[in-house]
Amino acid sequence: MDIVGITKVLTSADVESGYRAGIFSMADPQGGVITWHRPKRRAILPLDTFHISRSLSTLLRRRPFKVTFDRAFSDVVDACADRPSTWISTEFKKIYGELHAQDKAHSVEVWVDGELAGGLYGVHLGGAFFAESMFHRRTNMSKVALAELVSRLRAQGFALLEVQYLTEHLAQFGVIEISDRKYRARLKEALQFSCSFG
């Protein structure tokens, strides 16, 4: 169990402080509370070893889509929450909206034929980016969003891309797990950077 705390009230400042301390919060829709998590093993995507398949590489070269950043943040969050079970409550939508207004949360949008086809969002502090959630409405468009995020973070000199938990889906991109101790050391270093999302 990686839960380290429970609360009923949350602010954007609380969420930011949590990230800086190496923990993150999620809404528990059944319990009506907010839980704080510190996994013993933390998943990160090393920016210098990001891996994409040959088919995705071909798709990225063809570019039958348009990519934007921070153009439709609330729409991306809504799309990420639009599933049978989600931790992204109405309260969290409001909090991430506040962080976005403070230039601390960002989105990647992928458009096909003028419609939002995929995307992701996360929080940016210093040289660290904490990816929260992604979605797709057309095949491979969330993968495109992730590839575009990595490209942006590399270009802007980021030091850390955290994705919370390792899944089979994320493993294909080169996501690895490190201990909580190593993660906090990397986080401390990354927070010393002064990176712009651009």
C-alpha positions as CSV (number, residue, x, y, z in Angstrom):
1,M,0.0,0.0,0.0
2,D,1.5,3.3,-1.0
3,I,-1.1,5.6,0.7
4,V,0.6,8.0,3.1
5,G,-2.3,10.3,3.9
6,I,-6.0,11.1,3.5
7,T,-7.7,14.4,3.4
8,K,-11.1,15.8,2.5
9,V,-10.1,19.3,1.4
10,L,-7.4,20.1,-1.2
11,T,-5.9,23.3,-2.7
12,S,-3.6,23.8,-5.7
13,A,-0.9,24.8,-3.2
14,D,-1.3,21.5,-1.4
15,V,-0.9,19.6,-4.7
16,E,2.2,21.6,-5.7
17,S,3.7,21.0,-2.2
18,G,3.0,17.3,-2.6
19,Y,4.8,17.1,-5.9
20,R,7.8,18.9,-4.5
21,A,7.9,16.4,-1.6
22,G,7.6,13.4,-3.9
23,I,4.0,12.5,-3.3
24,F,0.8,12.9,-5.3
25,S,-2.9,13.0,-4.6
26,M,-5.9,11.2,-6.2
27,A,-9.6,11.4,-5.5
28,D,-11.2,8.2,-4.1
29,P,-14.7,8.3,-5.8
30,Q,-16.0,5.6,-3.5
31,G,-14.7,6.9,-0.2
32,G,-15.3,10.5,-1.0
33,V,-11.8,11.5,0.2
34,I,-8.5,12.4,-1.3
35,T,-5.6,10.0,-0.9
36,W,-1.9,10.9,-0.9
37,H,0.5,8.4,-2.5
38,R,4.2,7.6,-2.3
39,P,4.9,4.4,-4.3
40,K,7.9,2.4,-3.2
41,R,8.9,2.1,-6.8
42,R,8.4,5.2,-9.0
43,A,8.0,5.1,-12.7
44,I,10.0,7.6,-14.8
45,L,10.6,8.0,-18.5
46,P,14.3,8.8,-19.1
47,L,14.2,11.5,-21.8
48,D,17.4,10.3,-23.4
49,T,16.2,6.8,-23.9
50,F,12.6,7.4,-25.0
51,H,11.7,4.6,-27.4
52,I,9.1,4.5,-30.2
53,S,8.0,1.8,-32.5
54,R,8.8,1.9,-36.2
55,S,5.1,2.4,-37.0
56,L,4.9,5.4,-34.6
57,S,8.1,6.8,-36.1
58,T,6.5,6.6,-39.5
59,L,3.3,8.3,-38.3
60,L,5.3,11.1,-36.7
61,R,7.1,11.7,-40.0
62,R,3.9,11.7,-42.0
63,R,2.1,14.0,-39.5
64,P,-1.5,13.5,-40.5
65,F,-2.4,15.6,-37.4
66,K,-1.7,19.0,-35.8
67,V,-0.1,19.4,-32.4
68,T,-0.7,22.3,-30.0
69,F,0.3,23.0,-26.4
70,D,-1.9,24.6,-23.8
71,R,-4.6,25.5,-26.4
72,A,-7.3,23.3,-24.9
73,F,-6.2,22.4,-21.4
74,S,-9.6,22.0,-19.8
75,D,-10.9,19.9,-22.8
76,V,-7.9,17.6,-22.4
77,V,-8.5,17.2,-18.6
78,D,-12.2,16.5,-19.3
79,A,-11.4,13.9,-21.9
80,C,-8.9,12.2,-19.6
81,A,-11.6,12.0,-16.9
82,D,-14.3,10.7,-19.3
83,R,-14.1,7.0,-18.4
84,P,-16.1,4.6,-16.3
85,S,-13.8,5.0,-13.3
86,T,-11.5,8.0,-12.7
87,W,-9.7,9.7,-9.9
88,I,-10.0,13.1,-11.7
89,S,-12.9,14.5,-9.8
90,T,-14.6,17.9,-10.3
91,E,-12.4,19.2,-7.5
92,F,-9.2,18.0,-9.3
93,K,-10.4,19.6,-12.5
94,K,-10.6,22.9,-10.7
95,I,-7.2,22.5,-9.0
96,Y,-5.4,21.6,-12.2
97,G,-7.1,24.6,-13.9
98,E,-5.7,26.8,-11.2
99,L,-2.2,25.3,-11.7
100,H,-2.6,25.9,-15.4
101,A,-3.5,29.5,-14.8
102,Q,-0.3,29.8,-12.8
103,D,1.7,28.3,-15.7
104,K,2.4,25.2,-13.6
105,A,0.2,22.7,-15.5
106,H,0.3,22.1,-19.3
107,S,-1.4,20.1,-21.9
108,V,-0.5,18.6,-25.3
109,E,-3.3,18.4,-27.8
110,V,-3.4,16.3,-31.0
111,W,-5.9,17.4,-33.6
112,V,-7.1,15.4,-36.6
113,D,-9.5,17.0,-39.1
114,G,-10.0,19.9,-36.7
115,E,-11.1,17.6,-33.8
116,L,-9.3,16.8,-30.6
117,A,-8.1,13.3,-31.2
118,G,-5.7,12.7,-28.3
119,G,-3.7,14.5,-25.6
120,L,-2.2,14.5,-22.2
121,Y,-1.6,16.9,-19.3
122,G,0.7,17.2,-16.3
123,V,2.4,19.5,-13.9
124,H,5.7,21.4,-14.4
125,L,7.9,22.5,-11.6
126,G,11.5,23.5,-12.2
127,G,13.0,20.9,-14.5
128,A,10.5,18.2,-13.6
129,F,7.3,17.3,-15.4
130,F,4.8,15.1,-13.7
131,A,2.6,13.4,-16.3
132,E,-0.9,12.9,-15.0
133,S,-3.2,11.3,-17.6
134,M,-3.6,10.9,-21.3
135,F,-6.4,9.9,-23.7
136,H,-7.1,9.1,-27.3
137,R,-10.2,9.2,-29.5
138,R,-8.3,8.0,-32.6
139,T,-5.7,5.2,-32.7
140,N,-2.2,6.2,-31.6
141,M,-3.0,9.8,-30.9
142,S,-2.1,9.5,-27.2
143,K,1.2,8.1,-28.3
144,V,1.8,11.0,-30.5
145,A,1.0,13.3,-27.6
146,L,3.6,11.6,-25.4
147,A,6.2,11.8,-28.2
148,E,5.6,15.5,-28.7
149,L,5.8,16.0,-24.9
150,V,9.2,14.3,-24.8
151,S,10.5,16.3,-27.7
152,R,9.4,19.5,-26.0
153,L,10.9,18.6,-22.6
154,R,14.2,17.7,-24.3
155,A,14.3,21.0,-26.2
156,Q,13.6,22.9,-23.0
157,G,16.3,21.1,-20.9
158,F,14.1,19.2,-18.5
159,A,15.7,16.7,-16.2
160,L,12.8,14.5,-15.1
161,L,9.6,13.1,-16.6
162,E,7.6,11.2,-13.9
163,V,4.7,8.9,-14.8
164,Q,3.8,7.5,-11.4
165,Y,3.3,3.8,-12.1
166,L,4.8,1.4,-14.6
167,T,2.3,-0.2,-16.9
168,E,2.7,-2.6,-19.9
169,H,1.6,0.3,-22.1
170,L,4.2,2.7,-20.8
171,A,7.0,0.1,-20.8
172,Q,7.1,0.1,-24.6
173,F,8.4,3.7,-24.5
174,G,11.3,2.9,-22.2
175,V,9.6,3.7,-18.9
176,I,11.6,2.3,-15.9
177,E,11.1,2.0,-12.2
178,I,13.4,3.4,-9.6
179,S,13.3,3.3,-5.8
180,D,11.6,6.0,-3.9
181,R,15.0,7.1,-2.5
182,K,16.5,7.5,-6.0
183,Y,13.4,9.2,-7.2
184,R,13.5,11.8,-4.5
185,A,17.2,12.4,-5.2
186,R,16.4,13.0,-8.9
187,L,13.5,15.1,-8.0
188,K,15.5,17.3,-5.7
189,E,18.0,17.9,-8.5
190,A,15.4,18.5,-11.1
191,L,13.6,21.1,-9.0
192,Q,16.8,23.2,-9.0
193,F,16.4,23.8,-12.7
194,S,14.6,26.8,-14.1
195,C,13.0,25.4,-17.2
196,S,10.2,27.0,-19.3
197,F,7.6,24.7,-20.9
198,G,7.7,27.1,-23.8
